[in-house]
Amino acid sequence: MQGIETQVLVVGAGPVGLTAAMDLASRGIDVVVAEIRRAGEPPNVKCNHVSARSMEVFRRLGIVRQVRDGGLPADFPNDCAYRTAVVGRELTRIPIPCRADRYTATEGPDTDWPTPEPPHRINQIYLEPILFACAQERPRIRILNRVEVDRFEQSADGVVAYARDLDGGGAFTIAAEYLIGCDGGRSTVRKSIGSRLTGTDVVQRVQSTYIHAPQLKDLIVQKPAWMTMSLNPRRCGTTVSIDGKDNWLIHNHLAADETEFESVDRDWALRTILGVNDQFRYEILSKEDWVGRRLVADRFRDRRAFICGDAAHLWIPYAGYGMNAGIADAVDLCWILASVLQGWAPPRMLDAYEAERQPITEQVSHFAMNHALAVMSQRRSVPAEVETDGPAGDEVRDRVGRAAYDLNVQQYCCAGLNFGYYYEGSPIIAYDGETPPPYSMGSFVASTVPGARAPHAWLADGRSLLDALGEGYTLLRFDPTIDVAALTQAAALSHVPLAVIDVERNKATAHSAENLLIVRPDCHIAWRGDALPRDPRRLLDRLRGAAFEASERRHAPVGEADTSDVG
C-alpha cells in the first residue's frame, strides 16, 4: 500500500471514532480512519444506551433515523425492572418508553426531555454497524480496515503515522495534519503522547456472560423489561435483553473478596440471577468479563495528537455514559479542529479541548463511581425476607423496591448528566462571573450562563433550536430591534462563520433573560449580553482563541480574564 495523505487521521472505528470522522467530514474535512478489525466485524456486547446528547449529534449528522430504527423491537418495553430474580417476584419498575412511543410519551420519569431527540436503547453490536455504514457512505471519509497504527511522529507541520496491513499488505505511512486516538482503554495513541490514566484502578469486577436462551422469555410472567436487576441475598446481578427475544447479557456483580472472574461458579451464578433450575438450557455466546474502574488521563493532547473516549477515560458504566462521554469528547474536539483547519481560528484554539473535557470527565467519573458504590452497598444488604411469602415478605419487598427505585431512577433517567454539565475555565468562553446551577446526575436547571448548554426551545416556525444552529457560531437575538451589524461585520472580516436567528420570547425561552446569546456548534453558550460589546471583534478573538497568549489563558482563573469590553 502506498503512503496516504489526509487532513485528520482517526485511530479506531468504534462509535467515538466513527462519530468524530462524520463530524469532521460534515465540516468539509478529509478523514482517514484506521481500524484493526475487519469491515463488518461486530464489537463486543458493551454499551446499551445512546444518550440524548449523542442522539442530538446523530440528528445533526443526518443519521438519527437509522440509529433510532435499530436495536430492540419498536414495541419492546425499555423499562428497568427490579425483581428477586429475572423470573421471580417484581419489586419495582422504572418505566421507560419503548422506541415506538419515544417521541410522544408524556408519563413517567423518562419523558419530557428538553430536546427533540430523547435517549435510545440499542446495544453496541447493532449501533456500531449502523455508524460504520453511514460513515462509509461519506465521500470525505476513507476507512482502512485491518490496519494497525504502531507509532507516529510529529513535526511543526503535521503527523506521520506508521501503519501496517494486518492481512499481509505490508507497512505504509499515513501523513496527516492532526491525529485523534479513539483506540480504546489500551490506547496506543495515549501511551505515545506520554499520557497516564490516574484514579481508582478497580471499583468492581463483573463476571459477564452473553447467552442465547430462547426459553427465558416464556418463563417471565411479568411485563418484559430492557434491563432486569435481580436482588436476593444469594446472588445479585443484572440481565439485559439484547434483541428483545432470545439473546441476553448477564452481569454477575462480584463481591470485594471475589478477586478473580472465576471466583464464583459461572453457571450457578447465572441460574441464581435468572431464577431458573438445572433443567434450563442456554448457550454461552461469549464471556464478556470486565473491571469497573475510575480512571482519567492526565493529558488529552500532545501538540497535534489528541485522545477521545476510552483512550482518555474509563469508568464503571453507571448511567450508561461511557461511550456517550466519548462522543461528547469527539464533538467538542472536532468543531474546534475544523475551525483551525478551515483557517478562521489559530492553532491556540485547540488548547480549549483539554481545558473543557478533562475536568468534566473527571467529574462524571466520580458521579459514576459514587453511584456504583451506593448500588453495591444496596446489593450487599438485601434481607433474606425478600423471598419470604406472606405480609412480612411483602413489607420487605416494598421497602427494598422503593429504595431501589429512589437510588436508581437518577441513573436511568439522567437529564442532569446529559444537559447540566458546564465548561468551566475554557479559554474560548467569555464568562461573566455568574455561578452556574449545580451539576448532578438526575436533574438540572436550564441556564444561559456561558459554558452551559443552550436551553432547548421550539421556534415559531416549528423547528428545534438545534436544527436552526449554523455550522459555526449562532447569535440568538431575543430583541429584533437590537442592531447586530457591528458583530456580523466583525465576523465577516475575521472569516468567522456566524448565523443570526431571531427567537421570540415565549414560555420555552423565558429563562433567557438576556437579549443576545452566542451559541457554539456543540450547543454550549460562548457569550451572552443585553447589547453588543463595545469591541465585537475582540469578543470574536476571545471566542476563537486569538485574544490571549496560551500561557495567560491557561493560568487565568474563571472571571479574571479581561472581558471588560466583551460583555
URDA-V13369 format. One record per residue. RES is the residue in one letter. PSI is psi in whole degrees, 0 to 359 (NA if undefined). OMEGA is omega in degrees with one decimal (none if undefined). BURIAL is # if it has 9 or more other ideal C-beta (glycine too) atoms within 8 Angstrom, else .. Layout:
# URDA-V13369
res=RES psi=PSI omega=OMEGA burial=BURIAL
res=RES psi=PSI omega=OMEGA burial=BURIAL
This chain:
# URDA-V13369
res=M psi=134 omega=179.2 burial=.
res=Q psi=162 omega=176.1 burial=.
res=G psi=147 omega=-175.9 burial=.
res=I psi=143 omega=175.5 burial=#
res=E psi=142 omega=178.9 burial=.
res=T psi=173 omega=176.7 burial=#
res=Q psi=316 omega=-179.5 burial=#
res=V psi=133 omega=172.5 burial=#
res=L psi=125 omega=174.9 burial=#
res=V psi=125 omega=178.7 burial=#
res=V psi=111 omega=-179.1 burial=#
res=G psi=125 omega=-178.2 burial=#
res=A psi=42 omega=167.9 burial=#
res=G psi=188 omega=-178.8 burial=#
res=P psi=323 omega=-179.0 burial=#
res=V psi=313 omega=179.9 burial=#
res=G psi=319 omega=179.8 burial=#
res=L psi=321 omega=176.6 burial=#
res=T psi=318 omega=177.2 burial=#
res=A psi=316 omega=-179.4 burial=#
res=A psi=315 omega=-179.1 burial=#
res=M psi=323 omega=178.2 burial=#
res=D psi=313 omega=178.8 burial=#
res=L psi=316 omega=-179.6 burial=#
res=A psi=324 omega=179.3 burial=#
res=S psi=342 omega=179.5 burial=.
res=R psi=14 omega=174.7 burial=#
res=G psi=20 omega=-177.9 burial=.
res=I psi=136 omega=177.3 burial=#
res=D psi=134 omega=-173.4 burial=.
res=V psi=139 omega=167.2 burial=#
res=V psi=134 omega=177.8 burial=#
res=V psi=125 omega=177.7 burial=#
res=A psi=127 omega=-175.6 burial=#
res=E psi=133 omega=-176.5 burial=#
res=I psi=338 omega=-179.0 burial=.
res=R psi=163 omega=174.9 burial=#
res=R psi=157 omega=175.8 burial=.
res=A psi=128 omega=179.1 burial=.
res=G psi=355 omega=178.5 burial=.
res=E psi=124 omega=-173.2 burial=.
res=P psi=151 omega=175.2 burial=.
res=P psi=178 omega=171.7 burial=#
res=N psi=160 omega=178.0 burial=.
res=V psi=93 omega=-171.9 burial=#
res=K psi=257 omega=-173.4 burial=#
res=C psi=138 omega=-179.1 burial=#
res=N psi=9 omega=-169.5 burial=#
res=H psi=133 omega=172.7 burial=#
res=V psi=119 omega=-175.0 burial=#
res=S psi=165 omega=177.5 burial=#
res=A psi=320 omega=-179.7 burial=#
res=R psi=322 omega=176.8 burial=#
res=S psi=322 omega=177.3 burial=#
res=M psi=326 omega=174.0 burial=#
res=E psi=320 omega=177.7 burial=#
res=V psi=314 omega=180.0 burial=#
res=F psi=328 omega=175.2 burial=#
res=R psi=314 omega=-179.4 burial=#
res=R psi=326 omega=179.8 burial=.
res=L psi=355 omega=176.8 burial=#
res=G psi=21 omega=-177.1 burial=.
res=I psi=12 omega=-173.8 burial=#
res=V psi=328 omega=179.8 burial=#
res=R psi=319 omega=177.9 burial=.
res=Q psi=317 omega=-180.0 burial=#
res=V psi=315 omega=-177.0 burial=#
res=R psi=329 omega=-177.9 burial=#
res=D psi=354 omega=-179.1 burial=.
res=G psi=164 omega=175.6 burial=#
res=G psi=220 omega=-177.7 burial=#
res=L psi=156 omega=174.5 burial=#
res=P psi=151 omega=-172.0 burial=.
res=A psi=328 omega=-176.1 burial=.
res=D psi=8 omega=-177.4 burial=.
res=F psi=125 omega=-177.4 burial=#
res=P psi=134 omega=177.3 burial=#
res=N psi=15 omega=-176.1 burial=#
res=D psi=158 omega=168.9 burial=#
res=C psi=115 omega=-177.7 burial=#
res=A psi=146 omega=175.0 burial=#
res=Y psi=121 omega=-175.9 burial=#
res=R psi=167 omega=174.2 burial=#
res=T psi=332 omega=171.2 burial=#
res=A psi=169 omega=-177.2 burial=#
res=V psi=323 omega=178.6 burial=#
res=V psi=16 omega=-177.9 burial=#
res=G psi=199 omega=-179.6 burial=#
res=R psi=141 omega=177.7 burial=.
res=E psi=135 omega=-178.2 burial=#
res=L psi=320 omega=177.9 burial=#
res=T psi=173 omega=-178.7 burial=#
res=R psi=135 omega=173.0 burial=#
res=I psi=109 omega=-175.7 burial=#
res=P psi=132 omega=178.1 burial=#
res=I psi=128 omega=-174.4 burial=#
res=P psi=144 omega=172.4 burial=#
res=C psi=169 omega=-175.7 burial=#
res=R psi=321 omega=-177.8 burial=#
res=A psi=333 omega=-176.2 burial=.
res=D psi=6 omega=-168.9 burial=.
res=R psi=320 omega=-177.1 burial=#
res=Y psi=343 omega=-171.2 burial=.
res=T psi=342 omega=-176.3 burial=.
res=A psi=141 omega=-179.0 burial=#
res=T psi=348 omega=-177.1 burial=.
res=E psi=141 omega=175.0 burial=.
res=G psi=168 omega=-173.2 burial=.
res=P psi=347 omega=-176.1 burial=.
res=D psi=37 omega=177.5 burial=#
res=T psi=179 omega=178.2 burial=#
res=D psi=41 omega=177.4 burial=.
res=W psi=143 omega=-177.7 burial=#
res=P psi=61 omega=-174.2 burial=.
res=T psi=155 omega=172.5 burial=#
res=P psi=351 omega=-176.6 burial=.
res=E psi=90 omega=176.0 burial=#
res=P psi=173 omega=-176.8 burial=#
res=P psi=172 omega=-178.6 burial=#
res=H psi=134 omega=176.5 burial=#
res=R psi=117 omega=177.7 burial=#
res=I psi=131 omega=179.0 burial=#
res=N psi=153 omega=-177.2 burial=#
res=Q psi=334 omega=179.8 burial=#
res=I psi=338 omega=174.9 burial=#
res=Y psi=324 omega=-178.2 burial=#
res=L psi=312 omega=-172.2 burial=#
res=E psi=316 omega=176.3 burial=#
res=P psi=327 omega=177.0 burial=#
res=I psi=312 omega=179.3 burial=#
res=L psi=320 omega=179.7 burial=#
res=F psi=313 omega=-179.2 burial=#
res=A psi=319 omega=179.6 burial=#
res=C psi=319 omega=179.7 burial=#
res=A psi=321 omega=-177.7 burial=#
res=Q psi=334 omega=-179.6 burial=.
res=E psi=345 omega=-175.9 burial=.
res=R psi=128 omega=-175.4 burial=#
res=P psi=336 omega=-178.1 burial=.
res=R psi=3 omega=-178.3 burial=#
res=I psi=131 omega=173.9 burial=#
res=R psi=119 omega=-179.2 burial=.
res=I psi=127 omega=178.4 burial=#
res=L psi=102 omega=178.6 burial=#
res=N psi=155 omega=-177.2 burial=#
res=R psi=39 omega=177.9 burial=#
res=V psi=130 omega=179.8 burial=#
res=E psi=131 omega=173.9 burial=.
res=V psi=114 omega=-177.0 burial=#
res=D psi=321 omega=-177.3 burial=.
res=R psi=172 omega=176.2 burial=.
res=F psi=160 omega=178.2 burial=#
res=E psi=148 omega=179.7 burial=.
res=Q psi=149 omega=172.3 burial=#
res=S psi=182 omega=178.2 burial=.
res=A psi=340 omega=-174.0 burial=.
res=D psi=345 omega=-177.3 burial=.
res=G psi=196 omega=-176.8 burial=#
res=V psi=139 omega=171.9 burial=#
res=V psi=116 omega=179.4 burial=#
res=A psi=140 omega=179.3 burial=#
res=Y psi=114 omega=-172.7 burial=#
res=A psi=164 omega=175.8 burial=#
res=R psi=145 omega=177.1 burial=#
res=D psi=118 omega=-175.7 burial=#
res=L psi=351 omega=176.9 burial=.
res=D psi=22 omega=172.7 burial=.
res=G psi=13 omega=-178.6 burial=.
res=G psi=358 omega=176.5 burial=.
res=G psi=180 omega=-178.9 burial=.
res=A psi=154 omega=178.1 burial=.
res=F psi=172 omega=-179.7 burial=#
res=T psi=153 omega=172.9 burial=#
res=I psi=114 omega=178.9 burial=#
res=A psi=130 omega=-178.4 burial=#
res=A psi=160 omega=174.6 burial=#
res=E psi=327 omega=178.9 burial=#
res=Y psi=158 omega=-179.9 burial=#
res=L psi=137 omega=177.2 burial=#
res=I psi=121 omega=177.5 burial=#
res=G psi=109 omega=174.5 burial=#
res=C psi=45 omega=-168.3 burial=#
res=D psi=30 omega=165.8 burial=#
res=G psi=184 omega=-172.9 burial=#
res=G psi=335 omega=178.4 burial=.
res=R psi=29 omega=-170.3 burial=.
res=S psi=124 omega=171.6 burial=#
res=T psi=323 omega=-178.6 burial=#
res=V psi=316 omega=178.7 burial=#
res=R psi=313 omega=-179.9 burial=#
res=K psi=324 omega=-176.9 burial=.
res=S psi=331 omega=180.0 burial=#
res=I psi=5 omega=177.0 burial=#
res=G psi=23 omega=-179.5 burial=.
res=S psi=143 omega=-179.5 burial=#
res=R psi=141 omega=173.3 burial=.
res=L psi=131 omega=178.9 burial=#
res=T psi=151 omega=178.8 burial=.
res=G psi=224 omega=-178.6 burial=#
res=T psi=116 omega=-171.5 burial=.
res=D psi=326 omega=-179.5 burial=.
res=V psi=115 omega=170.8 burial=.
res=V psi=317 omega=178.7 burial=#
res=Q psi=145 omega=172.1 burial=#
res=R psi=142 omega=-176.8 burial=#
res=V psi=122 omega=173.6 burial=#
res=Q psi=110 omega=-169.2 burial=#
res=S psi=133 omega=-174.7 burial=#
res=T psi=128 omega=177.9 burial=#
res=Y psi=119 omega=-173.1 burial=#
res=I psi=157 omega=169.7 burial=#
res=H psi=115 omega=-174.5 burial=.
res=A psi=79 omega=-177.1 burial=#
res=P psi=335 omega=-177.5 burial=.
res=Q psi=335 omega=-167.3 burial=#
res=L psi=317 omega=-175.8 burial=#
res=K psi=331 omega=179.9 burial=#
res=D psi=342 omega=179.0 burial=.
res=L psi=345 omega=-178.1 burial=#
res=I psi=114 omega=-176.5 burial=#
res=V psi=341 omega=179.3 burial=.
res=Q psi=174 omega=174.2 burial=.
res=K psi=137 omega=180.0 burial=.
res=P psi=161 omega=178.3 burial=#
res=A psi=147 omega=175.7 burial=#
res=W psi=317 omega=-178.4 burial=#
res=M psi=134 omega=179.0 burial=#
res=T psi=123 omega=177.2 burial=#
res=M psi=124 omega=178.8 burial=#
res=S psi=123 omega=179.9 burial=#
res=L psi=106 omega=175.3 burial=#
res=N psi=164 omega=-174.0 burial=#
res=P psi=352 omega=-177.2 burial=.
res=R psi=313 omega=-179.1 burial=.
res=R psi=115 omega=176.6 burial=#
res=C psi=150 omega=179.7 burial=#
res=G psi=177 omega=-177.4 burial=#
res=T psi=132 omega=179.6 burial=#
res=T psi=125 omega=-177.5 burial=#
res=V psi=129 omega=173.5 burial=#
res=S psi=117 omega=-175.6 burial=#
res=I psi=316 omega=-177.2 burial=#
res=D psi=4 omega=-178.7 burial=.
res=G psi=10 omega=-177.2 burial=.
res=K psi=280 omega=-165.8 burial=.
res=D psi=345 omega=-174.1 burial=#
res=N psi=136 omega=-172.1 burial=#
res=W psi=145 omega=174.1 burial=#
res=L psi=124 omega=-174.5 burial=#
res=I psi=120 omega=178.1 burial=#
res=H psi=119 omega=172.6 burial=#
res=N psi=107 omega=-175.4 burial=#
res=H psi=107 omega=-174.6 burial=#
res=L psi=149 omega=177.5 burial=#
res=A psi=167 omega=-175.6 burial=.
res=A psi=326 omega=-178.6 burial=.
res=D psi=1 omega=176.3 burial=.
res=E psi=84 omega=-166.2 burial=#
res=T psi=355 omega=176.6 burial=.
res=E psi=150 omega=-178.5 burial=.
res=F psi=332 omega=178.4 burial=.
res=E psi=21 omega=176.2 burial=.
res=S psi=330 omega=-178.9 burial=.
res=V psi=137 omega=177.7 burial=#
res=D psi=120 omega=-173.3 burial=.
res=R psi=315 omega=-177.7 burial=#
res=D psi=316 omega=178.9 burial=.
res=W psi=314 omega=-178.5 burial=#
res=A psi=317 omega=-178.7 burial=#
res=L psi=315 omega=-179.5 burial=#
res=R psi=325 omega=179.5 burial=#
res=T psi=319 omega=178.1 burial=#
res=I psi=319 omega=179.8 burial=#
res=L psi=329 omega=-176.4 burial=#
res=G psi=34 omega=-177.9 burial=#
res=V psi=161 omega=-178.3 burial=#
res=N psi=186 omega=-175.8 burial=.
res=D psi=347 omega=179.4 burial=.
res=Q psi=346 omega=-179.1 burial=.
res=F psi=133 omega=-177.5 burial=#
res=R psi=139 omega=176.2 burial=.
res=Y psi=162 omega=178.1 burial=#
res=E psi=129 omega=175.2 burial=.
res=I psi=119 omega=176.7 burial=.
res=L psi=322 omega=176.9 burial=.
res=S psi=155 omega=172.1 burial=.
res=K psi=125 omega=-171.9 burial=.
res=E psi=36 omega=-176.3 burial=#
res=D psi=143 omega=-176.9 burial=.
res=W psi=161 omega=177.6 burial=.
res=V psi=126 omega=174.1 burial=.
res=G psi=128 omega=-175.7 burial=#
res=R psi=175 omega=168.9 burial=#
res=R psi=87 omega=-174.0 burial=#
res=L psi=134 omega=176.7 burial=#
res=V psi=137 omega=-178.9 burial=#
res=A psi=145 omega=-179.5 burial=#
res=D psi=351 omega=171.3 burial=.
res=R psi=143 omega=-178.5 burial=#
res=F psi=3 omega=-173.1 burial=#
res=R psi=145 omega=164.1 burial=#
res=D psi=104 omega=178.5 burial=#
res=R psi=258 omega=-175.0 burial=.
res=R psi=7 omega=-179.3 burial=#
res=A psi=136 omega=-176.2 burial=#
res=F psi=160 omega=173.4 burial=#
res=I psi=147 omega=179.5 burial=#
res=C psi=159 omega=171.9 burial=#
res=G psi=217 omega=-177.5 burial=#
res=D psi=338 omega=174.8 burial=#
res=A psi=334 omega=-176.2 burial=#
res=A psi=338 omega=-177.5 burial=#
res=H psi=143 omega=177.9 burial=#
res=L psi=126 omega=174.1 burial=#
res=W psi=160 omega=180.0 burial=#
res=I psi=133 omega=-165.8 burial=#
res=P psi=53 omega=172.5 burial=#
res=Y psi=145 omega=-173.5 burial=#
res=A psi=9 omega=174.7 burial=#
res=G psi=37 omega=-169.7 burial=#
res=Y psi=14 omega=178.1 burial=#
res=G psi=296 omega=178.5 burial=#
res=M psi=321 omega=-176.8 burial=#
res=N psi=326 omega=173.9 burial=#
res=A psi=324 omega=176.3 burial=#
res=G psi=320 omega=176.3 burial=#
res=I psi=321 omega=176.0 burial=#
res=A psi=321 omega=173.5 burial=#
res=D psi=309 omega=-175.0 burial=#
res=A psi=318 omega=-178.9 burial=#
res=V psi=317 omega=179.6 burial=#
res=D psi=315 omega=-178.6 burial=#
res=L psi=316 omega=-166.8 burial=#
res=C psi=325 omega=177.9 burial=#
res=W psi=325 omega=177.5 burial=#
res=I psi=316 omega=179.7 burial=#
res=L psi=318 omega=177.2 burial=#
res=A psi=323 omega=179.2 burial=#
res=S psi=320 omega=179.0 burial=#
res=V psi=316 omega=-178.8 burial=#
res=L psi=330 omega=177.7 burial=#
res=Q psi=348 omega=172.1 burial=#
res=G psi=0 omega=-178.3 burial=.
res=W psi=359 omega=175.3 burial=#
res=A psi=144 omega=178.3 burial=#
res=P psi=160 omega=178.8 burial=.
res=P psi=335 omega=179.6 burial=.
res=R psi=338 omega=179.4 burial=#
res=M psi=334 omega=-178.8 burial=#
res=L psi=343 omega=176.0 burial=#
res=D psi=335 omega=-175.0 burial=#
res=A psi=332 omega=-175.0 burial=#
res=Y psi=304 omega=179.9 burial=#
res=E psi=321 omega=-178.9 burial=#
res=A psi=327 omega=-178.3 burial=#
res=E psi=312 omega=-169.7 burial=#
res=R psi=325 omega=-176.9 burial=#
res=Q psi=313 omega=179.7 burial=#
res=P psi=321 omega=-176.0 burial=#
res=I psi=325 omega=177.1 burial=#
res=T psi=327 omega=174.1 burial=#
res=E psi=317 omega=-179.4 burial=#
res=Q psi=315 omega=-179.9 burial=#
res=V psi=325 omega=179.2 burial=#
res=S psi=323 omega=177.4 burial=#
res=H psi=321 omega=175.0 burial=#
res=F psi=310 omega=-175.6 burial=#
res=A psi=316 omega=-178.6 burial=#
res=M psi=315 omega=-178.8 burial=#
res=N psi=322 omega=177.5 burial=.
res=H psi=320 omega=178.0 burial=#
res=A psi=318 omega=179.8 burial=#
res=L psi=322 omega=178.1 burial=#
res=A psi=318 omega=179.1 burial=#
res=V psi=319 omega=178.1 burial=#
res=M psi=320 omega=178.1 burial=#
res=S psi=320 omega=179.5 burial=.
res=Q psi=319 omega=179.2 burial=#
res=R psi=321 omega=-177.5 burial=#
res=R psi=342 omega=-172.9 burial=.
res=S psi=19 omega=179.0 burial=.
res=V psi=121 omega=-177.4 burial=#
res=P psi=152 omega=-179.4 burial=.
res=A psi=331 omega=-176.9 burial=.
res=E psi=349 omega=-178.6 burial=.
res=V psi=339 omega=179.4 burial=#
res=E psi=10 omega=-178.0 burial=#
res=T psi=138 omega=176.5 burial=#
res=D psi=159 omega=172.5 burial=.
res=G psi=179 omega=-175.8 burial=.
res=P psi=321 omega=179.8 burial=.
res=A psi=318 omega=176.7 burial=.
res=G psi=322 omega=177.8 burial=#
res=D psi=319 omega=-179.7 burial=.
res=E psi=318 omega=179.7 burial=.
res=V psi=316 omega=-179.8 burial=#
res=R psi=320 omega=177.4 burial=#
res=D psi=317 omega=-178.9 burial=#
res=R psi=315 omega=179.5 burial=.
res=V psi=320 omega=179.7 burial=#
res=G psi=316 omega=179.2 burial=#
res=R psi=320 omega=178.9 burial=#
res=A psi=320 omega=178.9 burial=#
res=A psi=318 omega=178.7 burial=#
res=Y psi=309 omega=-175.7 burial=#
res=D psi=323 omega=-179.1 burial=.
res=L psi=321 omega=-167.1 burial=#
res=N psi=346 omega=-178.9 burial=#
res=V psi=330 omega=-179.3 burial=#
res=Q psi=331 omega=-179.5 burial=#
res=Q psi=333 omega=179.1 burial=#
res=Y psi=344 omega=177.2 burial=#
res=C psi=63 omega=-164.6 burial=#
res=C psi=67 omega=178.8 burial=#
res=A psi=323 omega=-179.6 burial=#
res=G psi=315 omega=-179.5 burial=#
res=L psi=324 omega=-179.3 burial=#
res=N psi=312 omega=-166.1 burial=#
res=F psi=353 omega=-174.4 burial=#
res=G psi=353 omega=-175.3 burial=#
res=Y psi=154 omega=-165.1 burial=#
res=Y psi=133 omega=178.3 burial=#
res=Y psi=113 omega=-177.1 burial=#
res=E psi=138 omega=176.2 burial=.
res=G psi=23 omega=179.0 burial=.
res=S psi=139 omega=178.1 burial=#
res=P psi=353 omega=-176.7 burial=#
res=I psi=24 omega=174.2 burial=#
res=I psi=134 omega=179.5 burial=#
res=A psi=95 omega=-178.5 burial=#
res=Y psi=157 omega=179.5 burial=#
res=D psi=13 omega=173.9 burial=#
res=G psi=349 omega=-179.8 burial=.
res=E psi=138 omega=178.1 burial=.
res=T psi=131 omega=179.7 burial=.
res=P psi=163 omega=175.3 burial=#
res=P psi=154 omega=179.2 burial=#
res=P psi=149 omega=179.7 burial=.
res=Y psi=126 omega=178.7 burial=#
res=S psi=173 omega=-177.1 burial=#
res=M psi=316 omega=-168.7 burial=#
res=G psi=318 omega=-173.3 burial=#
res=S psi=165 omega=178.4 burial=.
res=F psi=164 omega=176.0 burial=#
res=V psi=123 omega=178.7 burial=.
res=A psi=140 omega=-174.1 burial=.
res=S psi=152 omega=173.4 burial=#
res=T psi=15 omega=175.8 burial=#
res=V psi=130 omega=178.3 burial=#
res=P psi=133 omega=-174.6 burial=#
res=G psi=337 omega=179.3 burial=#
res=A psi=165 omega=174.9 burial=#
res=R psi=137 omega=177.0 burial=#
res=A psi=128 omega=179.9 burial=#
res=P psi=139 omega=179.8 burial=#
res=H psi=148 omega=175.1 burial=#
res=A psi=150 omega=170.7 burial=#
res=W psi=128 omega=-177.5 burial=.
res=L psi=167 omega=-176.3 burial=#
res=A psi=331 omega=-179.2 burial=.
res=D psi=6 omega=176.7 burial=.
res=G psi=352 omega=179.3 burial=.
res=R psi=153 omega=168.0 burial=.
res=S psi=147 omega=174.5 burial=#
res=L psi=324 omega=179.5 burial=#
res=L psi=322 omega=-178.2 burial=#
res=D psi=342 omega=-176.8 burial=.
res=A psi=347 omega=-177.9 burial=#
res=L psi=145 omega=-179.6 burial=#
res=G psi=178 omega=179.8 burial=#
res=E psi=334 omega=177.3 burial=.
res=G psi=235 omega=176.6 burial=#
res=Y psi=153 omega=176.1 burial=#
res=T psi=126 omega=174.9 burial=#
res=L psi=116 omega=174.3 burial=#
res=L psi=121 omega=-177.8 burial=#
res=R psi=115 omega=-178.3 burial=#
res=F psi=348 omega=176.1 burial=#
res=D psi=102 omega=-174.3 burial=.
res=P psi=351 omega=179.2 burial=.
res=T psi=348 omega=-179.8 burial=.
res=I psi=127 omega=178.5 burial=#
res=D psi=116 omega=-178.4 burial=.
res=V psi=17 omega=-177.2 burial=#
res=A psi=324 omega=-178.9 burial=.
res=A psi=324 omega=179.6 burial=#
res=L psi=316 omega=-179.4 burial=#
res=T psi=326 omega=176.6 burial=#
res=Q psi=320 omega=177.4 burial=#
res=A psi=322 omega=177.8 burial=#
res=A psi=318 omega=178.7 burial=#
res=A psi=318 omega=179.3 burial=.
res=L psi=327 omega=179.7 burial=.
res=S psi=2 omega=-178.6 burial=#
res=H psi=28 omega=178.4 burial=.
res=V psi=121 omega=178.5 burial=#
res=P psi=123 omega=-177.2 burial=#
res=L psi=119 omega=174.5 burial=#
res=A psi=151 omega=177.9 burial=#
res=V psi=128 omega=179.1 burial=#
res=I psi=127 omega=174.3 burial=#
res=D psi=127 omega=-177.0 burial=.
res=V psi=125 omega=178.3 burial=#
res=E psi=137 omega=175.6 burial=.
res=R psi=128 omega=176.7 burial=.
res=N psi=192 omega=-176.9 burial=.
res=K psi=323 omega=-176.9 burial=.
res=A psi=336 omega=-176.8 burial=.
res=T psi=17 omega=-176.5 burial=#
res=A psi=335 omega=-179.1 burial=.
res=H psi=353 omega=178.0 burial=.
res=S psi=85 omega=-176.3 burial=#
res=A psi=332 omega=-178.3 burial=.
res=E psi=157 omega=179.0 burial=#
res=N psi=335 omega=-173.5 burial=#
res=L psi=136 omega=172.2 burial=#
res=L psi=136 omega=170.3 burial=#
res=I psi=122 omega=-176.8 burial=#
res=V psi=136 omega=179.9 burial=#
res=R psi=169 omega=178.4 burial=#
res=P psi=337 omega=178.7 burial=#
res=D psi=13 omega=175.3 burial=.
res=C psi=5 omega=175.6 burial=#
res=H psi=148 omega=-176.7 burial=#
res=I psi=129 omega=-178.8 burial=#
res=A psi=331 omega=-177.4 burial=#
res=W psi=155 omega=172.9 burial=#
res=R psi=158 omega=178.2 burial=#
res=G psi=167 omega=175.7 burial=#
res=D psi=343 omega=178.1 burial=.
res=A psi=165 omega=178.3 burial=.
res=L psi=149 omega=174.0 burial=#
res=P psi=163 omega=-179.6 burial=#
res=R psi=328 omega=-177.8 burial=.
res=D psi=86 omega=-177.3 burial=.
res=P psi=327 omega=-178.2 burial=#
res=R psi=325 omega=178.5 burial=#
res=R psi=323 omega=175.3 burial=#
res=L psi=312 omega=-179.6 burial=#
res=L psi=323 omega=176.4 burial=#
res=D psi=321 omega=176.9 burial=#
res=R psi=314 omega=-174.4 burial=#
res=L psi=335 omega=-179.8 burial=#
res=R psi=13 omega=173.6 burial=#
res=G psi=20 omega=-177.6 burial=#
res=A psi=4 omega=-170.6 burial=#
res=A psi=329 omega=-171.3 burial=.
res=F psi=157 omega=171.9 burial=#
res=E psi=147 omega=-175.8 burial=.
res=A psi=320 omega=-177.5 burial=#
res=S psi=323 omega=178.9 burial=.
res=E psi=317 omega=-178.6 burial=.
res=R psi=321 omega=-175.0 burial=#
res=R psi=328 omega=-174.7 burial=#
res=H psi=357 omega=-178.1 burial=.
res=A psi=121 omega=176.3 burial=#
res=P psi=159 omega=178.7 burial=.
res=V psi=132 omega=176.1 burial=.
res=G psi=350 omega=-177.4 burial=.
res=E psi=349 omega=176.1 burial=.
res=A psi=153 omega=-175.9 burial=#
res=D psi=98 omega=177.5 burial=.
res=T psi=26 omega=-173.9 burial=#
res=S psi=333 omega=180.0 burial=.
res=D psi=26 omega=174.1 burial=.
res=V psi=12 omega=176.8 burial=#
res=G psi=NA omega=none burial=#
